[in-house]
Amino acid sequence: MAKQYLMAIDAGTGSVRAVLFDPDGAQLGCVQREWNHREDPRYPGSMDFDWTQNWALACECVRGVLAETGADPAQIAAISTTCMREGIVLYDAQGNEIWACANVDARSNDEVAELIRMNPELEKEIYAVSGQTYALGALPRILWVKNKRPDLYEKVAKVGMFNDWLIYRLTGVLAVEPSNGSTTGVFDLQQRRWDRSIMRKVGLRDDIFPPVAECGTVVGVVNARGAADTGLAAGTTVVAGGGDSQLGCIGVGVVDPSQAAVFGGSFWQYEFNTPSGATDPKCRVRVNCHAVPGMWQYEALAFLPGLAMRWYRDAFCQEEVRRAAELGTDPYALMNEQAAKVPAGSYGMMCTFSDVMNFIAWKHASPTFTNFSFDAARFTKYTFYRAIMENAALITKGHLELVREATGHAPEEIVFAGGASKGGIWCQIVADVLGLPVKVPVVKEATALGAAILAGYGVGLYGDISETARRLVQWETTYLPDPENHRVYEAMYQPWREVYKAQLALSDRGLTRHMWIAPGL
C-alpha cells in the first residue's frame, strides 16, 4: 500500500505538538502538550530548556497522534520538524546535550556589554553579514557559557537549534537548516551557511558547527532508539524543516517575492519575502533565510500582543469568561461583539505596549493607556480592549513602513494567520489601519502544514515547495479596508508614534520600567 501520511513535530514556545496530515494537506489529527521554560534563580533573565522532560513530552505527542488517528506508523511517508527560533542546544563530543536555552533567554547582559566594549562597531558588522544583532542571537549566549560555565564550554562539540534537535533525537544525525540557523547571528545570509569568522572575532571557538542541510532535504531515517521512544517505524524518512515563521509562510502560501504575512500570537511577526538577502543599512529590521531555498525574509517583531489580550481577559473580563462557559463559546467572542460597537480610534484613546522594531537598540516602553476621560459611557472596558487591538495594528503599520523604507517594496495585500486571526474584528482593524486587503486562510495555525509540505517535498510526493503551498492553501475570508476608518487611523498613527517616543523616554530615565529591553542596553 502506498504511504499516505506526513507528520510534523512542532516545538513552540509554550507547547509541543505532533500533527498528522494526508498528502492533500488535510489535518487528520493533532496532540499537544504544554511545556514551560524555567528561569534559573541564579541567573536573572535565563530561560532554560529541559531536554529530557521536553523530549518525553514530544514522544507523548507522537504516540498520541498515532493512537488518535489509528494511523499505521509504517504508512508515514516522511516527518519534518519546526520550532520557535533562537533557542539553542549545546552538545558534547559523545552527542549528549549539555546546555540549552529557549528563545528569549536574556541572561547575557554582561556578555553583550563585553562585546560592545571589545568593538563598538562589531554588532553592525555582524548584522551586515548575518541579518542579526545581539538581541536574540547565539553569540552572547555561547559567550555566557564560556564566562559563567567554563566547565561546560570546554566540553562543547556542536551547537544546534530545537527543530534540528528533534531530528537528532529521531535519527542520531545532527544538521542545521538555514531558516532557523540564520537566527543565530553566525550565518552568512547570502551563502546560507555558517560564517566561522564571526566566532573568531568575539573570541569563541569556530569548530562547533554541524553540517547545513537545506530546508526540504532528507537528513536521515528514524533509528532504533527514535522508534522505541516515539512508536514510529524505524527507517521512516526524516526531512529538514525550518523555523516557525518561515514554515508558517509556506503553510499560508507566502512563497513569492513581495508577499507578506502577519502571524498573530504571543508575538506578532511581520514577514516580507525578498529574493535578496541584503540587510538594512540602519540595522533596524531582522533578515532571515526563508525556508524556500533562494528566498529571504525581512522580519519585524511586535512583543506580546497575544499575552496582552490574555492578561486583559483574565484581569478585567471575568464576567465574559463566566458567561462564555455557560453558553459554550469563547470569551473573546463576547468581548469582540462589544468592542465592535466602539468606533475606530477608540475615542482618541491610545496604548503603548510594543514599539516599532529597532533591532540594533531594541527596547519597549512601560505598558500604558492614555488619552481617555472619565466618561463611563464611552470609555468602558471594551474601549480599552479595542485599543489593545488597534495598538497591535498600528505597530504592524510601522513595521510595513520600516520594511518598505529598507527594501523599496511593499505588499499589495496581507495574509493574516495565527490565533489573532480567529476573531473577525481584529482582522478588520488590521485591514483598516494598513489600508490593504487582509486574507485569512482556512488553516490559521499553518506552521505544521509548512513542515508537512517540506516532508512531502523531501520524499518526492511534491515536485516544488512553492507550487505545492499555493495549491494547498485555502482562503476563508478577505477583509477589505473601510475608507473612513482608514482615514481615522492615518490621522492617529503619527501622534501615536510621538506618544510612544515620550513613554519610552520615561522608561529610559528609569521613571517607569521597560516592558522588555535587549541584553546590554
C-alpha positions as CSV (number, residue, x, y, z in Angstrom):
1,M,0.0,0.0,0.0
2,A,1.3,3.5,-0.8
3,K,2.4,5.5,2.1
4,Q,-0.3,8.1,2.8
5,Y,0.7,10.2,5.8
6,L,3.0,13.2,6.6
7,M,3.9,14.1,10.2
8,A,5.0,17.4,11.6
9,I,6.5,17.8,15.1
10,D,6.2,21.5,16.2
11,A,8.2,22.7,19.2
12,G,6.6,26.1,20.1
13,T,7.3,28.5,22.9
14,G,4.5,27.3,25.1
15,S,3.9,23.7,23.8
16,V,5.0,20.9,21.6
17,R,2.6,19.0,19.3
18,A,2.6,16.3,16.7
19,V,0.3,16.8,13.7
20,L,-0.6,14.2,11.0
21,F,-1.6,15.2,7.5
22,D,-2.7,13.5,4.3
23,P,-0.9,14.4,1.1
24,D,-3.7,16.9,0.2
25,G,-2.8,18.9,3.3
26,A,-5.8,17.9,5.4
27,Q,-5.1,17.7,9.1
28,L,-6.0,14.3,10.4
29,G,-5.0,14.6,14.0
30,C,-3.1,16.7,16.5
31,V,-1.9,16.0,20.0
32,Q,-0.3,18.8,22.0
33,R,1.4,19.1,25.4
34,E,2.2,22.3,27.2
35,W,5.7,22.9,28.5
36,N,7.5,25.6,30.5
37,H,11.0,27.0,30.2
38,R,12.0,28.0,33.7
39,E,14.3,30.7,34.9
40,D,17.3,29.5,36.9
41,P,17.2,31.7,40.0
42,R,20.9,32.1,40.0
43,Y,20.8,33.8,36.6
44,P,18.1,36.5,36.2
45,G,16.6,36.6,32.7
46,S,17.5,33.0,32.0
47,M,15.1,30.6,30.1
48,D,16.3,27.1,30.5
49,F,15.2,24.3,28.1
50,D,14.8,20.9,29.8
51,W,15.7,18.5,27.0
52,T,14.9,15.3,29.0
53,Q,11.4,16.3,30.0
54,N,10.6,18.0,26.8
55,W,11.7,15.1,24.6
56,A,9.4,12.9,26.8
57,L,6.5,15.3,26.0
58,A,7.3,15.3,22.3
59,C,7.2,11.5,22.3
60,E,3.8,11.6,24.1
61,C,2.5,13.8,21.3
62,V,3.8,11.4,18.6
63,R,2.4,8.3,20.3
64,G,-0.8,10.2,21.0
65,V,-1.5,11.3,17.4
66,L,-0.8,7.8,16.1
67,A,-3.3,6.5,18.7
68,E,-5.9,9.2,18.0
69,T,-5.8,8.7,14.2
70,G,-5.2,4.9,14.2
71,A,-2.5,5.5,11.7
72,D,-0.1,2.7,10.9
73,P,3.4,4.1,11.6
74,A,4.6,2.2,8.5
75,Q,2.3,4.3,6.4
76,I,4.1,7.6,7.3
77,A,6.0,8.7,4.2
78,A,8.1,11.3,5.9
79,I,8.5,13.5,9.0
80,S,9.7,17.0,9.4
81,T,10.1,19.4,12.3
82,T,9.6,23.1,13.2
83,C,10.1,25.2,16.3
84,M,10.4,28.5,18.0
85,R,13.5,30.2,16.6
86,E,16.7,31.4,18.5
87,G,16.7,28.6,21.1
88,I,20.0,26.7,21.1
89,V,21.3,23.3,22.3
90,L,25.0,22.6,23.0
91,Y,26.3,19.0,22.7
92,D,29.4,17.3,23.9
93,A,31.7,15.0,21.8
94,Q,29.6,12.0,22.6
95,G,26.5,13.7,21.3
96,N,24.9,14.4,24.7
97,E,23.0,17.6,25.4
98,I,24.9,19.6,28.0
99,W,23.2,23.1,27.9
100,A,20.2,24.6,26.2
101,C,18.2,27.9,26.4
102,A,14.8,28.9,24.9
103,N,14.1,31.8,22.5
104,V,14.1,35.0,24.6
105,D,16.7,34.0,27.2
106,A,18.2,37.2,28.4
107,R,20.8,36.2,30.9
108,S,23.7,37.6,28.8
109,N,23.7,41.3,29.8
110,D,27.4,41.1,30.9
111,E,28.4,39.4,27.7
112,V,26.7,42.0,25.4
113,A,28.4,44.7,27.4
114,E,31.7,42.9,26.9
115,L,31.1,42.6,23.2
116,I,30.3,46.3,22.9
117,R,33.5,47.2,24.9
118,M,35.5,44.9,22.7
119,N,34.4,46.7,19.5
120,P,31.5,49.2,19.4
121,E,31.1,48.7,15.7
122,L,31.2,44.9,15.7
123,E,27.4,44.4,16.1
124,K,26.8,46.4,12.9
125,E,29.5,44.5,11.1
126,I,27.9,41.1,12.1
127,Y,24.4,42.4,11.2
128,A,25.6,43.3,7.7
129,V,26.6,39.7,7.1
130,S,24.1,37.8,9.2
131,G,21.0,40.0,9.5
132,Q,21.1,39.5,13.3
133,T,22.0,41.6,16.3
134,Y,23.0,40.6,19.8
135,A,19.4,40.9,21.0
136,L,18.3,37.3,20.2
137,G,21.5,35.8,18.7
138,A,23.6,32.9,19.9
139,L,26.9,34.8,20.3
140,P,26.2,36.4,23.7
141,R,24.7,33.1,25.0
142,I,27.7,31.0,24.0
143,L,30.0,33.7,25.4
144,W,27.9,33.4,28.6
145,V,28.6,29.7,28.8
146,K,32.4,30.4,28.2
147,N,32.4,33.0,31.0
148,K,30.0,31.6,33.5
149,R,30.2,27.9,32.9
150,P,33.7,27.2,31.6
151,D,33.4,23.6,32.7
152,L,30.7,23.1,30.1
153,Y,32.3,25.3,27.5
154,E,35.4,23.0,27.5
155,K,33.1,20.1,26.5
156,V,31.1,21.8,23.7
157,A,31.5,20.0,20.4
158,K,28.4,21.1,18.5
159,V,25.6,23.7,18.6
160,G,22.1,23.3,17.1
161,M,18.6,24.6,17.1
162,F,15.4,22.9,18.5
163,N,14.0,21.7,15.3
164,D,17.3,20.1,14.5
165,W,17.4,18.7,18.0
166,L,14.1,16.9,17.4
167,I,15.6,15.4,14.2
168,Y,18.7,14.4,16.0
169,R,16.7,12.6,18.7
170,L,14.8,10.7,15.9
171,T,17.7,9.8,13.7
172,G,21.0,10.4,15.5
173,V,22.0,12.8,12.8
174,L,22.7,16.5,13.6
175,A,22.4,19.0,10.8
176,V,21.2,22.7,10.9
177,E,19.0,24.2,8.3
178,P,19.3,27.8,7.1
179,S,15.9,29.3,8.2
180,N,16.5,28.8,11.9
181,G,20.3,28.5,11.7
182,S,20.4,32.1,10.4
183,T,18.8,33.4,13.6
184,T,22.0,32.5,15.5
185,G,23.8,35.5,14.0
186,V,26.7,33.2,12.9
187,F,25.4,32.6,9.4
188,D,26.3,34.2,6.1
189,L,22.9,35.1,4.8
190,Q,23.9,35.2,1.1
191,Q,25.7,31.8,1.2
192,R,23.1,30.2,3.6
193,R,25.9,28.6,5.6
194,W,28.0,29.2,8.8
195,D,30.4,32.1,8.9
196,R,33.1,30.8,11.2
197,S,35.0,34.2,11.1
198,I,32.2,35.7,13.3
199,M,33.1,33.4,16.1
200,R,36.8,34.2,15.9
201,K,36.0,37.9,16.1
202,V,34.5,37.5,19.5
203,G,37.0,35.0,20.9
204,L,34.8,31.9,20.6
205,R,35.7,28.5,19.1
206,D,34.8,28.2,15.4
207,D,34.8,24.4,15.3
208,I,31.4,23.6,16.8
209,F,29.2,23.8,13.7
210,P,27.3,20.8,12.3
211,P,26.7,20.5,8.6
212,V,24.0,22.6,6.9
213,A,21.1,20.7,5.3
214,E,18.9,22.9,3.1
215,C,15.2,23.0,4.1
216,G,13.3,20.1,2.5
217,T,16.3,17.8,2.1
218,V,16.5,14.3,3.6
219,V,18.6,14.3,6.8
220,G,18.2,10.6,7.8
221,V,15.8,8.0,9.0
222,V,14.2,7.1,12.3
223,N,16.7,4.9,14.1
224,A,16.0,2.1,16.6
225,R,16.2,4.4,19.6
226,G,13.9,7.0,17.9
227,A,11.4,4.3,17.1
228,A,11.4,2.9,20.6
229,D,10.9,6.4,22.1
230,T,8.1,7.5,19.8
231,G,6.3,4.5,18.4
232,L,7.4,5.5,14.8
233,A,8.6,2.9,12.4
234,A,12.4,2.5,12.2
235,G,13.5,3.6,8.7
236,T,10.9,6.4,8.3
237,T,12.4,9.3,6.3
238,V,13.1,12.5,8.2
239,V,13.4,15.8,6.3
240,A,15.0,19.1,7.3
241,G,12.3,21.5,8.4
242,G,12.6,25.2,9.4
243,G,11.7,28.0,11.8
244,D,8.1,28.5,12.8
245,S,7.5,31.8,11.0
246,Q,9.2,30.6,7.8
247,L,7.2,27.4,7.7
248,G,4.1,29.3,8.6
249,C,4.6,31.3,5.5
250,I,4.9,28.1,3.4
251,G,1.7,26.9,5.1
252,V,-0.2,30.0,4.0
253,G,1.3,30.2,0.6
254,V,3.6,33.2,1.2
255,V,6.3,31.9,-1.0
256,D,6.9,34.5,-3.7
257,P,8.8,37.8,-3.7
258,S,7.0,40.8,-2.2
259,Q,4.4,38.7,-0.5
260,A,3.8,39.4,3.2
261,A,2.2,37.7,6.2
262,V,1.4,38.6,9.8
263,F,1.3,35.9,12.3
264,G,-0.6,37.0,15.4
265,G,0.2,35.1,18.6
266,S,2.1,35.9,21.8
267,F,4.4,37.8,19.5
268,W,3.3,39.3,16.1
269,Q,5.7,38.6,13.3
270,Y,5.6,40.6,10.1
271,E,7.3,38.6,7.3
272,F,8.1,40.1,3.9
273,N,9.6,38.0,1.2
274,T,12.6,39.2,-0.9
275,P,14.8,37.4,-3.5
276,S,17.7,39.3,-2.0
277,G,19.4,38.8,1.4
278,A,20.6,42.4,1.6
279,T,20.3,43.9,5.0
280,D,19.1,47.3,6.3
281,P,21.9,49.9,6.4
282,K,20.4,51.2,9.6
283,C,20.2,47.8,11.3
284,R,16.6,48.3,12.3
285,V,15.0,45.1,11.0
286,R,15.9,41.5,11.1
287,V,16.7,39.5,7.9
288,N,16.4,35.7,7.9
289,C,16.7,32.9,5.3
290,H,13.3,31.8,4.2
291,A,12.6,28.0,4.2
292,V,12.1,28.3,0.5
293,P,15.6,27.9,-1.0
294,G,16.7,31.1,-2.8
295,M,14.4,33.3,-0.8
296,W,14.9,35.6,2.2
297,Q,12.6,37.5,4.6
298,Y,12.6,40.8,6.3
299,E,11.1,40.2,9.7
300,A,9.8,42.7,12.2
301,L,8.5,41.6,15.6
302,A,5.9,43.1,17.9
303,F,6.2,42.0,21.5
304,L,3.4,40.3,23.3
305,P,0.1,41.4,21.7
306,G,-1.4,38.0,22.4
307,L,-0.2,37.9,26.0
308,A,-1.6,41.5,26.5
309,M,-5.0,40.2,25.3
310,R,-4.9,37.2,27.6
311,W,-3.9,39.5,30.5
312,Y,-6.8,41.8,29.8
313,R,-9.3,39.0,29.6
314,D,-8.1,37.4,32.8
315,A,-7.8,40.7,34.7
316,F,-11.0,42.6,33.6
317,C,-13.4,40.2,31.8
318,Q,-14.2,37.5,34.4
319,E,-17.9,38.0,33.6
320,E,-17.3,37.2,30.0
321,V,-15.4,34.1,30.9
322,R,-18.2,33.0,33.2
323,R,-20.9,33.7,30.5
324,A,-18.9,32.0,27.8
325,A,-18.6,28.9,29.9
326,E,-22.4,28.9,30.3
327,L,-23.0,29.5,26.6
328,G,-20.3,27.1,25.4
329,T,-18.5,29.8,23.5
330,D,-15.2,31.7,23.6
331,P,-14.9,34.7,26.0
332,Y,-13.2,36.6,23.2
333,A,-16.3,36.2,21.0
334,L,-18.4,38.0,23.6
335,M,-15.7,40.7,24.1
336,N,-15.4,41.2,20.3
337,E,-19.1,41.6,20.0
338,Q,-19.0,44.6,22.3
339,A,-15.7,46.0,21.0
340,A,-17.2,46.2,17.5
341,K,-19.6,48.8,18.8
342,V,-16.7,51.1,19.7
343,P,-15.8,53.4,16.8
344,A,-12.4,53.3,15.1
345,G,-9.8,55.2,17.1
346,S,-11.4,54.3,20.5
347,Y,-12.5,57.9,21.0
348,G,-8.9,59.0,20.8
349,M,-7.5,56.7,23.5
350,M,-4.1,55.1,22.8
351,C,-2.0,52.5,24.5
352,T,1.7,51.7,24.3
353,F,3.0,48.2,24.5
354,S,5.5,47.0,21.9
355,D,7.4,49.6,19.9
356,V,8.1,49.5,16.2
357,M,11.2,47.4,15.8
358,N,14.7,48.9,16.1
359,F,16.8,45.7,16.1
360,I,20.1,47.4,16.9
361,A,18.7,49.1,20.1
362,W,15.6,47.1,20.9
363,K,13.5,48.1,23.9
364,H,9.9,48.8,24.7
365,A,8.3,51.4,27.0
366,S,6.3,50.6,30.1
367,P,2.8,49.5,29.1
368,T,0.3,52.4,29.3
369,F,-3.2,53.5,28.4
370,T,-3.5,57.2,27.8
371,N,-5.8,60.0,26.4
372,F,-9.1,58.7,27.9
373,S,-11.5,60.6,30.1
374,F,-13.8,59.7,33.0
375,D,-16.8,59.2,30.6
376,A,-18.2,55.8,31.6
377,A,-20.5,55.8,28.5
378,R,-17.6,55.9,26.1
379,F,-14.5,54.6,28.0
380,T,-15.7,51.2,29.0
381,K,-13.6,48.0,29.4
382,Y,-14.5,47.3,25.8
383,T,-12.9,50.6,24.6
384,F,-9.7,49.6,26.4
385,Y,-9.9,46.1,24.8
386,R,-10.3,47.6,21.3
387,A,-7.4,50.0,21.9
388,I,-5.1,46.9,22.5
389,M,-6.2,45.5,19.2
390,E,-5.6,48.9,17.5
391,N,-2.2,49.2,19.1
392,A,-1.1,45.9,17.6
393,A,-2.3,47.0,14.2
394,L,-0.5,50.4,14.5
395,I,2.7,48.5,15.3
396,T,2.2,46.4,12.1
397,K,1.8,49.6,10.1
398,G,5.1,50.8,11.5
399,H,6.7,47.5,10.5
400,L,5.3,47.6,7.0
401,E,6.7,51.2,6.5
402,L,10.0,50.2,8.1
403,V,10.5,47.3,5.6
404,R,9.3,49.5,2.7
405,E,12.0,52.0,3.6
406,A,14.6,49.3,3.9
407,T,13.7,47.5,0.6
408,G,11.8,49.9,-1.5
409,H,8.9,47.5,-1.8
410,A,5.6,46.9,0.0
411,P,3.0,44.2,-0.3
412,E,-0.3,44.7,-2.1
413,E,-2.2,42.5,0.5
414,I,-1.5,40.9,3.8
415,V,-2.0,37.3,4.8
416,F,-3.1,37.2,8.5
417,A,-2.8,33.9,10.4
418,G,-2.3,32.7,13.9
419,G,-4.6,32.9,16.9
420,A,-5.4,36.6,16.4
421,S,-6.9,36.0,13.0
422,K,-9.7,33.8,14.5
423,G,-11.7,36.9,15.6
424,G,-13.1,38.9,12.7
425,I,-12.8,42.3,14.4
426,W,-9.0,42.2,14.7
427,C,-8.7,41.2,11.1
428,Q,-10.9,44.2,10.1
429,I,-8.9,46.5,12.3
430,V,-5.6,45.4,10.6
431,A,-7.2,46.0,7.2
432,D,-8.4,49.4,8.2
433,V,-5.1,50.5,9.7
434,L,-3.0,49.3,6.8
435,G,-5.4,50.2,4.1
436,L,-4.8,46.8,2.5
437,P,-6.9,43.7,1.9
438,V,-6.3,41.1,4.6
439,K,-6.6,37.5,3.6
440,V,-7.3,34.8,6.3
441,P,-6.6,31.2,5.4
442,V,-8.7,28.3,6.5
443,V,-5.7,26.7,8.3
444,K,-4.7,29.5,10.6
445,E,-2.1,27.5,12.6
446,A,-0.1,26.9,9.4
447,T,3.4,26.1,10.8
448,A,2.8,22.4,11.0
449,L,1.3,22.4,7.5
450,G,4.5,24.0,6.2
451,A,6.6,21.3,7.9
452,A,4.4,18.6,6.3
453,I,4.9,20.2,2.8
454,L,8.7,20.1,3.3
455,A,8.4,16.5,4.4
456,G,6.4,15.6,1.3
457,Y,8.8,17.5,-0.9
458,G,11.8,15.7,0.6
459,V,10.5,12.3,-0.4
460,G,9.2,13.3,-3.8
461,L,5.5,13.5,-3.1
462,Y,5.6,17.1,-4.1
463,G,7.7,18.4,-7.0
464,D,8.0,22.0,-5.9
465,I,7.7,23.6,-2.4
466,S,6.2,26.9,-3.6
467,E,3.8,25.4,-6.1
468,T,2.5,22.9,-3.5
469,A,2.0,25.7,-1.0
470,R,-0.1,27.7,-3.4
471,R,-2.1,24.7,-4.3
472,L,-2.9,23.5,-0.8
473,V,-3.7,26.8,0.9
474,Q,-7.5,27.6,1.1
475,W,-8.9,31.0,1.9
476,E,-11.6,31.6,4.5
477,T,-12.2,35.3,4.2
478,T,-10.8,38.5,2.7
479,Y,-11.3,41.7,4.7
480,L,-11.3,44.9,2.7
481,P,-10.4,48.2,4.4
482,D,-13.1,50.7,5.3
483,P,-12.1,54.0,3.8
484,E,-13.4,56.1,6.6
485,N,-11.8,54.0,9.3
486,H,-8.6,54.1,7.4
487,R,-8.6,57.9,7.5
488,V,-9.1,57.8,11.2
489,Y,-6.2,55.6,11.7
490,E,-4.0,57.5,9.3
491,A,-4.6,60.6,11.4
492,M,-3.9,58.7,14.6
493,Y,-0.7,57.0,13.6
494,Q,1.8,59.9,13.9
495,P,0.5,61.1,17.2
496,W,0.7,57.5,18.5
497,R,4.4,57.4,17.4
498,E,5.1,60.6,19.3
499,V,3.3,59.4,22.4
500,Y,5.3,56.2,22.3
501,K,8.5,58.2,22.0
502,A,7.6,60.1,25.1
503,Q,6.7,57.0,27.1
504,L,10.0,55.3,26.1
505,A,11.9,58.3,27.3
506,L,10.3,57.9,30.7
507,S,11.5,54.3,30.8
508,D,15.0,55.3,29.6
509,R,15.2,57.8,32.5
510,G,14.3,55.0,35.0
511,L,11.0,56.6,35.9
512,T,9.0,53.6,34.6
513,R,10.0,50.0,33.8
514,H,10.7,48.9,30.2
515,M,8.3,46.2,29.2
516,W,11.3,44.4,27.6
517,I,14.8,45.5,26.9
518,A,17.5,43.7,25.0
519,P,20.5,42.4,26.9
520,G,23.3,45.0,27.4
521,L,21.2,48.1,26.7
